[in-house]
């Protein structure tokens, strides 16, 4: 019979056993917390790119609006649509289309500040929440991001192909719901796209 099997352990043995069990429980709790953080992170990430997904962006858009409203700051949303994704898919295949989406995501991540957030809103649409940025500044930043994207090469099967984006911006205003902010930036992006086609 071992000390662990003894129905009447000494106080020292009981204390040692409790300390071991406590340590095991703490280690298991730490593992579970790490796994939960990993799962929560996956729930906020786009399945293709390393950017936030639409769900996370809408949550962060509401947080940014609330923060700006409470503390009197400014913030804006820049909205981007990848031009010609269907043509890339048709000419080079869907792997090339994915490479184009990854190229856009990479340029957005590379050219924004640590205080800004980038996400893929779905399909070929992306958004960037620009902290402490008014509408005029957001227009300039969106234009710079579009230029960076236009200068980027697509890797893989479409190597050498270039991508471009259309963009629009909306200032994040107090009391305006995130969906309405996205719709405003999206409408500005489509208006710019129509103007370019003339």
C-alpha positions in Angstrom: 0.0 0.0 0.0 1.4 3.4 -1.0 1.0 6.6 1.0 -1.5 7.8 -1.6 -3.7 4.8 -1.0 -3.5 5.1 2.8 -7.0 6.1 4.0 -5.4 7.8 7.0 -2.4 9.9 5.7 -0.4 11.9 8.1 -1.0 15.7 8.0 2.3 16.2 6.2 1.3 13.6 3.5 -2.2 15.1 3.2 -0.7 18.6 2.8 1.8 17.4 0.2 -1.0 15.6 -1.8 -3.1 18.8 -1.7 -0.2 20.9 -2.9 0.4 18.5 -5.8 -3.3 18.4 -6.8 -3.5 22.2 -6.5 -0.4 22.6 -8.8 -2.0 20.1 -11.3 -5.3 22.0 -11.3 -3.5 25.3 -11.8 -1.5 23.9 -14.7 -4.7 22.5 -16.3 -6.5 25.9 -15.8 -3.6 27.7 -17.5 -3.8 25.2 -20.4 -7.6 25.8 -20.7 -7.2 29.6 -20.6 -4.5 29.5 -23.3 -6.8 27.3 -25.4 -9.7 29.6 -24.9 -7.6 32.6 -25.9 -6.6 30.7 -29.0 -10.2 29.8 -29.9 -11.3 33.4 -29.3 -8.5 34.7 -31.5 -9.6 32.3 -34.3 -13.2 33.5 -34.0 -12.0 37.0 -34.7 -9.7 36.2 -37.6 -10.4 35.9 -41.3 -10.1 32.4 -42.6 -7.7 33.3 -45.5 -5.8 36.4 -44.4 -4.1 37.3 -41.1 -6.6 40.2 -40.7 -9.6 40.5 -38.5 -12.9 39.2 -39.9 -16.1 41.2 -40.3 -17.4 40.2 -36.8 -14.3 41.5 -35.1 -14.2 44.7 -37.2 -17.9 45.6 -36.4 -17.2 45.1 -32.7 -14.0 47.2 -32.9 -15.8 49.9 -34.9 -18.4 50.2 -32.2 -15.6 50.4 -29.6 -13.8 53.0 -31.6 -17.0 55.1 -32.0 -17.7 54.8 -28.2 -14.1 55.8 -27.3 -14.1 58.8 -29.7 -17.5 59.9 -28.3 -16.5 59.6 -24.7 -13.0 61.2 -25.0 -13.7 63.6 -27.8 -11.3 62.1 -30.4 -11.8 61.5 -34.1 -11.6 58.3 -36.1 -12.5 57.2 -39.6 -13.2 54.0 -41.6 -11.5 53.4 -44.9 -13.2 50.8 -47.1 -11.5 49.0 -50.0 -12.7 46.8 -52.8 -10.2 44.7 -54.8 -10.6 45.6 -58.5 -10.8 42.8 -61.0 -10.7 39.8 -58.6 -13.0 37.9 -61.0 -10.6 38.5 -63.9 -7.7 37.3 -61.8 -9.6 34.1 -60.8 -10.7 33.6 -64.5 -7.2 34.1 -65.9 -5.0 32.4 -63.3 -7.4 30.4 -61.1 -8.7 30.7 -57.6 -5.3 30.2 -56.0 -4.2 33.4 -57.8 -7.3 35.1 -56.5 -6.4 34.1 -53.0 -2.8 35.3 -53.5 -4.2 38.7 -54.6 -6.3 38.9 -51.5 -3.3 38.0 -49.4 -1.3 40.7 -51.2 -3.9 43.4 -50.3 -3.9 42.1 -46.7 -0.1 42.3 -46.5 0.0 45.8 -47.8 -2.7 47.0 -45.4 -0.9 45.4 -42.4 2.4 46.8 -43.5 1.2 50.4 -44.0 -1.0 51.1 -41.0 -0.1 52.3 -37.6 -0.2 50.1 -34.5 -3.3 52.0 -33.3 -5.2 51.2 -36.6 -7.1 48.0 -37.3 -7.4 46.2 -40.6 -9.9 43.5 -41.6 -11.4 41.6 -44.4 -15.1 42.3 -44.5 -15.9 39.4 -46.9 -15.1 38.5 -50.5 -12.9 41.1 -52.0 -13.7 43.9 -49.5 -11.4 45.2 -46.8 -11.7 47.9 -44.1 -9.3 49.9 -41.9 -10.3 51.7 -38.7 -8.0 54.7 -38.5 -7.7 56.0 -35.0 -7.3 59.7 -34.3 -8.0 60.5 -38.0 -10.6 62.9 -39.4 -12.3 62.4 -42.7 -9.8 64.6 -44.6 -6.8 62.7 -43.1 -8.5 59.4 -43.8 -8.9 60.3 -47.5 -5.1 60.9 -47.7 -4.3 57.7 -45.9 -6.7 55.6 -48.0 -5.1 57.0 -51.1 -1.7 56.2 -49.8 -2.8 52.6 -49.0 -4.3 52.2 -52.4 -1.0 53.3 -54.0 0.9 50.8 -51.8 -1.5 48.1 -52.9 -1.2 49.0 -56.6 2.6 48.7 -56.3 2.5 45.3 -54.8 3.1 42.1 -56.8 1.0 39.0 -56.4 2.9 35.9 -55.4 2.5 32.4 -56.8 0.7 31.4 -59.9 -0.1 35.0 -60.8 3.4 36.2 -60.1 3.9 39.6 -61.6 0.2 40.4 -61.8 -0.7 43.7 -60.2 -3.7 44.5 -58.1 -5.6 47.7 -57.4 -8.4 48.8 -55.1 -11.2 51.3 -55.1 -11.8 53.0 -51.8 -14.1 55.3 -49.8 -14.0 56.7 -46.3 -16.5 57.6 -43.6 -15.8 59.5 -40.5 -16.9 57.7 -37.4 -19.5 59.9 -35.7 -21.2 59.6 -32.3 -24.4 57.8 -32.3 -24.0 56.3 -35.7 -24.3 52.5 -35.8 -21.3 50.5 -37.2 -23.4 49.1 -40.1 -24.3 52.6 -41.1 -20.7 53.7 -41.0 -19.7 50.8 -43.2 -22.6 51.5 -45.6 -21.4 55.1 -45.9 -17.8 54.2 -46.6 -19.0 51.5 -49.0 -21.2 53.9 -50.9 -18.3 56.4 -51.1 -16.1 53.6 -52.5 -18.6 52.7 -55.2 -19.1 56.3 -56.1 -15.4 56.7 -56.6 -15.3 53.4 -58.7 -18.1 54.7 -61.0 -16.2 58.0 -61.5 -13.0 56.2 -62.4 -14.9 54.2 -65.1 -16.1 57.3 -66.9 
